[in-house]
Amino acid sequence: MFKPNAIYYEKNIENYILGQELMKKYEDVPKIEIDNHNNIEEMRKKENKEFAIMKKNLIIGVRKTHKFVENHKVSDYLVPYTSSGCTASCMYCYLVCNYNKCAYLRLFVNREEMLDKIIKTAEKSDKDLTFEIGSNSDLVLENTITNNLVWTINNFKDTNKGKLTFPTKFDMVDDLLPLEHKGKIIVRMSVNPEEIIDKVEFGTSRLDGRINAINKLKDAGYEIGILIAPVIFLENWKELYLELIKKLEAELSNEVKKDVFFEVIFMTYSYIHTKINEEAFPNAINLYNKDIMTGRGKGKYWYKEEIRKQGKEFFRENLKKYFKDNKIIYIV
């Protein structure tokens, strides 16, 4: 159970039920009042080497941005929801756009407003929309602190239209299993070879735990997707990812394998990641490889086209070999 070193909070969180609950839950934790969860001067002054320490703090505020972004993959819209950031330290995390702003876990207490907008948007639409509510955080992890995922499913299940989806790297799903979700929730588990989890995805659940969680969620009636993400092209990447695919085929339940779908995402990286990781995790592996990566905008990198082509061919071939009846939504 995550217990923060300190809580930075906006004064108006006490106007919300969740804000009151969190302040009571952490009544023995030191607290610092702030004006804006988006601009904490004390955090901005910290050095890169303090990145991991910063993640031990918890920020609580009110989400002010509620803009839905169109998406054409698993969901129709990416939706700002109840948290941003994470307590884990994946070395590639795309949320680390600016370590002073995005490193730590921020919780937003105005969940009623956010879910109400989703429900109203779903009901006004001519088609059944799917909303991605976990693009800014890991809601399974967040649920261990706020119970927000349980609250969300309980308050969404009786709506007339729409589905919710979210990805996770965590296996703490037991609280979700007894819920009556009415088939309106799509859970997508992110997986990687154990070697990459161990060396790169610090603070997340092990691969065996994630696979076990998938099986339990399917038994509880949830629709399941698997993200192989992000694919990191280490020297022995083909060996690692073939072993991963074989392990999934061997250990996923038959019920999962009937209709699970796959998403495959190649890693993107940045100069900011490099500087943070060099100072915060000096003994970790270097994810930037100039021989197979190229620029993708200012300070950003992705794999060269020939490497991406090899990756696409590899995953299409092997996923179809071991999961011939399952859909690959995309490989990017």
HELIX and SHEET records of a PDB file:
HELIX    1   1 LYS A   11  ASN A   15  5                                   5    
HELIX    2   2 ILE A   17  LYS A   25  1                                   9    
HELIX    3   3 GLU A   41  ARG A   44  1                                   4    
HELIX    4   4 ASN A   48  GLU A   50  5                                   3    
HELIX    5   5 PHE A   51  MET A   54  1                                   4    
HELIX    6   6 TYR A   99  CYS A  102  1                                   4    
HELIX    7   7 ARG A  111  LYS A  124  1                                  14    
HELIX    8   8 LEU A  139  THR A  146  1                                   8    
HELIX    9   9 ASN A  148  PHE A  156  1                                   9    
HELIX   10  10 ASP A  174  LEU A  176  5                                   3    
HELIX   11  11 GLU A  194  VAL A  200  1                                   7    
HELIX   12  12 LEU A  207  ASP A  219  1                                  13    
HELIX   13  13 TRP A  237  GLU A  251  1                                  15    
HELIX   14  14 ASN A  254  ASP A  259  1                                   6    
HELIX   15  15 TYR A  271  ALA A  280  1                                  10    
HELIX   16  16 GLU A  305  TYR A  322  1                                  18    
SHEET    1   A 5 LYS A  31  ILE A  34  0                                        
SHEET    2   A 5 ALA A   6  GLU A  10  1                                        
SHEET    3   A 5 ASN A  57  GLY A  61  1                                        
SHEET    4   A 5 LEU A 105  PHE A 108  1                                        
SHEET    5   A 5 SER A  83  SER A  84 -1                                        
SHEET    1   B 8 VAL A  69  GLU A  70  0                                        
SHEET    2   B 8 TYR A  77  LEU A  78 -1                                        
SHEET    3   B 8 THR A 130  GLU A 132  1                                        
SHEET    4   B 8 LYS A 163  THR A 168  1                                        
SHEET    5   B 8 ILE A 185  VAL A 191  1                                        
SHEET    6   B 8 GLU A 223  VAL A 231  1                                        
SHEET    7   B 8 PHE A 261  PHE A 266  1                                        
SHEET    8   B 8 ILE A 328  ILE A 331  1                                        
SHEET    1   C 2 SER A  89  CYS A  90  0                                        
SHEET    2   C 2 GLU A 201  PHE A 202 -1                                        
SHEET    1   D 3 THR A 268  SER A 270  0                                        
SHEET    2   D 3 LYS A 300  TYR A 303 -1                                        
SHEET    3   D 3 MET A 293  GLY A 295 -1                                        
END                                                                             
